[in-house]
Amino acid sequence: MKKEKQNNDGVEQLSQIRSMMEESSRFISLSGISGIMAGVTALAGAAYAYFIIQSSATVEMQRGMYFDQGGMTNSLFVELLFVAVATLLVAFGFGVFFTVKKTRKKAQNVWTNSSRRLLINLFIPLAAGGVFGLILAYHGLFGLIAPATLIFYGLALVNASKYTLRDIRYLGLFEIALGLIASIYIGYGLLFWTIGFGLLHIIYGSLMYFKYDRA
């Protein structure tokens, strides 16, 4: 009995050591509030983009969230690109602010090997997706930009989930699925963007807040 108890204690200690090593290799200070704010920012950006589209489009093109890629002009694309980049920067700023605030509250360092690996693995697919989106725009395939960016963003989250909370992997899988659905319904890109970058982020951020931040 004593030997069996020692074996059980040894297994438990090994499990604890393994858990500590895994936790030390992951950046676990992501803030749920930053996800919520990113979603709110995306909704605001989508609303402004919709206003631009409705103001620029002809009466025939103004059908809800639908916008025929054949009616996309260069000037309209530049305006929407500016809105997208501005929204991304504001959302990223919120993410950095609330994550740094949470990290300092826990008396931890922000810039560690784990956070560096997280950012590298996140931005490689994001950069590839951004360039691919510009290539699609160059060829006039505007209707495929939203699906492509959602898919690449989802891949970025899945790739980065190895170095942070595993929950972010599920958000990535939802983004990929949404992008694939958006590739079927060409022309409703703004609607799928609103769902993917807005609503899903708010839901994810809320879940993360109640699961981790309130503890």
MOSUL-V568827 format. One record per residue. N is the residue number from 1. RES is the residue in one small letter. PHI is phi in radians with two decimals (NA if undefined). PSI is psi in radians with two decimals (999 if undefined). OMEGA is omega as a letter, one per 20 degrees, with the letter a starting at -180 (none if undefined). Layout:
# MOSUL-V568827
n=N res=RES phi=PHI psi=PSI omega=OMEGA
n=N res=RES phi=PHI psi=PSI omega=OMEGA
This chain:
# MOSUL-V568827
n=1 res=m phi=NA psi=-0.71 omega=a
n=2 res=k phi=-1.15 psi=-0.72 omega=r
n=3 res=k phi=-1.14 psi=-0.70 omega=r
n=4 res=e phi=-1.12 psi=-0.68 omega=r
n=5 res=k phi=-1.14 psi=-0.70 omega=r
n=6 res=q phi=-1.11 psi=-0.70 omega=r
n=7 res=n phi=-1.10 psi=-0.74 omega=r
n=8 res=n phi=-1.12 psi=-0.71 omega=r
n=9 res=d phi=-1.11 psi=-0.68 omega=r
n=10 res=g phi=-1.14 psi=-0.74 omega=r
n=11 res=v phi=-1.11 psi=-0.73 omega=r
n=12 res=e phi=-1.12 psi=-0.70 omega=r
n=13 res=q phi=-1.13 psi=-0.72 omega=r
n=14 res=l phi=-1.09 psi=-0.68 omega=r
n=15 res=s phi=-1.12 psi=-0.71 omega=r
n=16 res=q phi=-1.15 psi=-0.74 omega=r
n=17 res=i phi=-1.10 psi=-0.76 omega=r
n=18 res=r phi=-1.09 psi=-0.74 omega=r
n=19 res=s phi=-1.08 psi=-0.73 omega=r
n=20 res=m phi=-1.13 psi=-0.68 omega=r
n=21 res=m phi=-1.16 psi=-0.72 omega=r
n=22 res=e phi=-1.13 psi=-0.73 omega=a
n=23 res=e phi=-1.15 psi=-0.65 omega=a
n=24 res=s phi=-1.22 psi=-0.39 omega=r
n=25 res=s phi=-1.59 psi=0.01 omega=a
n=26 res=r phi=-2.08 psi=2.53 omega=r
n=27 res=f phi=-1.61 psi=1.85 omega=a
n=28 res=i phi=-1.88 psi=0.29 omega=a
n=29 res=s phi=-1.76 psi=0.32 omega=r
n=30 res=l phi=-1.08 psi=2.40 omega=a
n=31 res=s phi=-1.66 psi=2.33 omega=r
n=32 res=g phi=-1.16 psi=-0.58 omega=r
n=33 res=i phi=-1.11 psi=-0.63 omega=r
n=34 res=s phi=-1.10 psi=-0.63 omega=r
n=35 res=g phi=-1.16 psi=-0.71 omega=r
n=36 res=i phi=-1.10 psi=-0.80 omega=a
n=37 res=m phi=-1.16 psi=-0.61 omega=r
n=38 res=a phi=-1.10 psi=-0.71 omega=r
n=39 res=g phi=-1.16 psi=-0.74 omega=r
n=40 res=v phi=-1.11 psi=-0.73 omega=r
n=41 res=t phi=-1.08 psi=-0.73 omega=r
n=42 res=a phi=-1.12 psi=-0.67 omega=r
n=43 res=l phi=-1.12 psi=-0.72 omega=r
n=44 res=a phi=-1.13 psi=-0.74 omega=r
n=45 res=g phi=-1.11 psi=-0.70 omega=r
n=46 res=a phi=-1.14 psi=-0.68 omega=r
n=47 res=a phi=-1.11 psi=-0.73 omega=r
n=48 res=y phi=-1.20 psi=-0.69 omega=r
n=49 res=a phi=-1.11 psi=-0.68 omega=r
n=50 res=y phi=-1.10 psi=-0.70 omega=r
n=51 res=f phi=-1.09 psi=-0.73 omega=r
n=52 res=i phi=-1.11 psi=-0.77 omega=a
n=53 res=i phi=-1.10 psi=-0.78 omega=a
n=54 res=q phi=-1.15 psi=-0.57 omega=r
n=55 res=s phi=-1.31 psi=-0.53 omega=a
n=56 res=s phi=-1.64 psi=-0.49 omega=a
n=57 res=a phi=-1.36 psi=2.75 omega=r
n=58 res=t phi=-1.35 psi=2.96 omega=a
n=59 res=v phi=-1.04 psi=-0.65 omega=a
n=60 res=e phi=-1.15 psi=-0.45 omega=a
n=61 res=m phi=-1.56 psi=-0.21 omega=a
n=62 res=q phi=-1.51 psi=1.42 omega=a
n=63 res=r phi=-2.21 psi=1.49 omega=a
n=64 res=g phi=1.06 psi=-2.28 omega=r
n=65 res=m phi=-1.51 psi=-0.04 omega=a
n=66 res=y phi=-1.32 psi=2.40 omega=r
n=67 res=f phi=-2.55 psi=1.97 omega=a
n=68 res=d phi=-1.18 psi=2.22 omega=a
n=69 res=q phi=-1.10 psi=-0.36 omega=r
n=70 res=g phi=-1.19 psi=-0.35 omega=a
n=71 res=g phi=-1.65 psi=0.09 omega=a
n=72 res=m phi=-1.35 psi=2.11 omega=r
n=73 res=t phi=-1.69 psi=2.86 omega=a
n=74 res=n phi=-1.09 psi=-0.72 omega=a
n=75 res=s phi=-1.16 psi=-0.70 omega=r
n=76 res=l phi=-1.14 psi=-0.71 omega=r
n=77 res=f phi=-1.09 psi=-0.72 omega=r
n=78 res=v phi=-1.10 psi=-0.72 omega=r
n=79 res=e phi=-1.08 psi=-0.81 omega=a
n=80 res=l phi=-1.17 psi=-0.62 omega=r
n=81 res=l phi=-1.12 psi=-0.71 omega=r
n=82 res=f phi=-1.09 psi=-0.76 omega=r
n=83 res=v phi=-1.09 psi=-0.74 omega=a
n=84 res=a phi=-1.12 psi=-0.78 omega=a
n=85 res=v phi=-1.15 psi=-0.76 omega=r
n=86 res=a phi=-1.09 psi=-0.74 omega=r
n=87 res=t phi=-1.09 psi=-0.75 omega=r
n=88 res=l phi=-1.07 psi=-0.77 omega=a
n=89 res=l phi=-1.15 psi=-0.74 omega=r
n=90 res=v phi=-1.13 psi=-0.77 omega=r
n=91 res=a phi=-1.10 psi=-0.72 omega=r
n=92 res=f phi=-1.13 psi=-0.67 omega=r
n=93 res=g phi=-1.08 psi=-0.75 omega=r
n=94 res=f phi=-1.08 psi=-0.73 omega=a
n=95 res=g phi=-1.06 psi=-0.79 omega=r
n=96 res=v phi=-1.13 psi=-0.79 omega=a
n=97 res=f phi=-1.05 psi=-0.91 omega=a
n=98 res=f phi=-1.28 psi=-0.55 omega=r
n=99 res=t phi=-1.20 psi=-0.76 omega=r
n=100 res=v phi=-1.09 psi=-0.73 omega=r
n=101 res=k phi=-1.07 psi=-0.77 omega=r
n=102 res=k phi=-1.17 psi=-0.70 omega=a
n=103 res=t phi=-1.13 psi=-0.76 omega=r
n=104 res=r phi=-1.17 psi=-0.60 omega=r
n=105 res=k phi=-1.09 psi=-0.58 omega=r
n=106 res=k phi=-1.56 psi=0.13 omega=r
n=107 res=a phi=1.00 psi=0.77 omega=r
n=108 res=q phi=-2.09 psi=2.84 omega=r
n=109 res=n phi=-1.48 psi=2.49 omega=r
n=110 res=v phi=-1.47 psi=-0.81 omega=a
n=111 res=w phi=-1.64 psi=1.63 omega=a
n=112 res=t phi=-2.19 psi=3.09 omega=r
n=113 res=n phi=-1.05 psi=-0.63 omega=a
n=114 res=s phi=-1.15 psi=-0.79 omega=a
n=115 res=s phi=-1.18 psi=-0.60 omega=r
n=116 res=r phi=-1.14 psi=-0.80 omega=r
n=117 res=r phi=-1.09 psi=-0.66 omega=r
n=118 res=l phi=-1.05 psi=-0.87 omega=a
n=119 res=l phi=-1.14 psi=-0.73 omega=a
n=120 res=i phi=-1.08 psi=-0.83 omega=a
n=121 res=n phi=-1.24 psi=-0.38 omega=r
n=122 res=l phi=-1.38 psi=-0.76 omega=a
n=123 res=f phi=-1.43 psi=-0.37 omega=r
n=124 res=i phi=-1.09 psi=-0.93 omega=r
n=125 res=p phi=-1.14 psi=-0.60 omega=r
n=126 res=l phi=-1.10 psi=-0.78 omega=r
n=127 res=a phi=-1.12 psi=-0.74 omega=r
n=128 res=a phi=-1.07 psi=-0.74 omega=r
n=129 res=g phi=-1.14 psi=-0.68 omega=r
n=130 res=g phi=-1.11 psi=-0.78 omega=r
n=131 res=v phi=-1.13 psi=-0.73 omega=r
n=132 res=f phi=-1.10 psi=-0.65 omega=r
n=133 res=g phi=-1.09 psi=-0.73 omega=r
n=134 res=l phi=-1.15 psi=-0.62 omega=r
n=135 res=i phi=-1.13 psi=-0.74 omega=r
n=136 res=l phi=-1.06 psi=-0.73 omega=r
n=137 res=a phi=-1.13 psi=-0.69 omega=r
n=138 res=y phi=-1.03 psi=-0.64 omega=r
n=139 res=h phi=-1.56 psi=0.08 omega=r
n=140 res=g phi=1.36 psi=0.26 omega=a
n=141 res=l phi=-1.63 psi=1.06 omega=a
n=142 res=f phi=-1.13 psi=-0.55 omega=a
n=143 res=g phi=-1.16 psi=-0.33 omega=a
n=144 res=l phi=-1.66 psi=-0.08 omega=a
n=145 res=i phi=-1.17 psi=-0.81 omega=a
n=146 res=a phi=-1.07 psi=-0.87 omega=r
n=147 res=p phi=-1.02 psi=-0.74 omega=a
n=148 res=a phi=-1.12 psi=-0.77 omega=a
n=149 res=t phi=-1.18 psi=-0.65 omega=r
n=150 res=l phi=-1.11 psi=-0.74 omega=a
n=151 res=i phi=-1.15 psi=-0.82 omega=r
n=152 res=f phi=-1.13 psi=-0.64 omega=r
n=153 res=y phi=-1.13 psi=-0.75 omega=r
n=154 res=g phi=-1.06 psi=-0.74 omega=r
n=155 res=l phi=-1.10 psi=-0.65 omega=r
n=156 res=a phi=-1.11 psi=-0.74 omega=r
n=157 res=l phi=-1.16 psi=-0.76 omega=r
n=158 res=v phi=-1.08 psi=-0.73 omega=a
n=159 res=n phi=-1.14 psi=-0.69 omega=a
n=160 res=a phi=-1.39 psi=-0.31 omega=a
n=161 res=s phi=-1.12 psi=-0.31 omega=r
n=162 res=k phi=-1.19 psi=-0.31 omega=a
n=163 res=y phi=-2.08 psi=0.26 omega=r
n=164 res=t phi=-2.63 psi=-2.79 omega=a
n=165 res=l phi=-1.05 psi=2.34 omega=a
n=166 res=r phi=-1.12 psi=-0.38 omega=a
n=167 res=d phi=-1.03 psi=-0.50 omega=a
n=168 res=i phi=-1.16 psi=-0.37 omega=r
n=169 res=r phi=-1.10 psi=-0.69 omega=a
n=170 res=y phi=-1.19 psi=-0.64 omega=r
n=171 res=l phi=-1.07 psi=-0.74 omega=r
n=172 res=g phi=-1.07 psi=-0.73 omega=r
n=173 res=l phi=-1.14 psi=-0.67 omega=r
n=174 res=f phi=-1.12 psi=-0.70 omega=r
n=175 res=e phi=-1.12 psi=-0.72 omega=r
n=176 res=i phi=-1.10 psi=-0.81 omega=r
n=177 res=a phi=-1.07 psi=-0.72 omega=r
n=178 res=l phi=-1.14 psi=-0.69 omega=r
n=179 res=g phi=-1.12 psi=-0.68 omega=r
n=180 res=l phi=-1.16 psi=-0.69 omega=r
n=181 res=i phi=-1.14 psi=-0.70 omega=r
n=182 res=a phi=-1.11 psi=-0.50 omega=r
n=183 res=s phi=-1.23 psi=-0.29 omega=r
n=184 res=i phi=-1.49 psi=-0.72 omega=a
n=185 res=y phi=-1.74 psi=1.21 omega=a
n=186 res=i phi=-1.10 psi=2.35 omega=r
n=187 res=g phi=1.91 psi=-0.26 omega=r
n=188 res=y phi=-1.89 psi=0.56 omega=a
n=189 res=g phi=-1.03 psi=-0.70 omega=a
n=190 res=l phi=-1.13 psi=-0.64 omega=r
n=191 res=l phi=-1.12 psi=-0.81 omega=a
n=192 res=f phi=-1.21 psi=-0.61 omega=r
n=193 res=w phi=-1.05 psi=-0.76 omega=a
n=194 res=t phi=-1.05 psi=-0.73 omega=r
n=195 res=i phi=-1.20 psi=-0.84 omega=a
n=196 res=g phi=-1.20 psi=-0.89 omega=a
n=197 res=f phi=-1.57 psi=-0.32 omega=a
n=198 res=g phi=-1.74 psi=-1.28 omega=a
n=199 res=l phi=-1.12 psi=-0.78 omega=a
n=200 res=l phi=-1.10 psi=-0.63 omega=r
n=201 res=h phi=-1.18 psi=-0.69 omega=r
n=202 res=i phi=-1.12 psi=-0.77 omega=r
n=203 res=i phi=-1.11 psi=-0.83 omega=r
n=204 res=y phi=-1.07 psi=-0.82 omega=a
n=205 res=g phi=-1.08 psi=-0.69 omega=r
n=206 res=s phi=-1.13 psi=-0.76 omega=r
n=207 res=l phi=-1.10 psi=-0.74 omega=a
n=208 res=m phi=-1.17 psi=-0.61 omega=r
n=209 res=y phi=-1.13 psi=-0.86 omega=a
n=210 res=f phi=-1.25 psi=-0.43 omega=a
n=211 res=k phi=-1.49 psi=-0.62 omega=a
n=212 res=y phi=-2.13 psi=-0.79 omega=a
n=213 res=d phi=-1.22 psi=-0.55 omega=a
n=214 res=r phi=-1.40 psi=-0.19 omega=a
n=215 res=a phi=-1.23 psi=999 omega=none
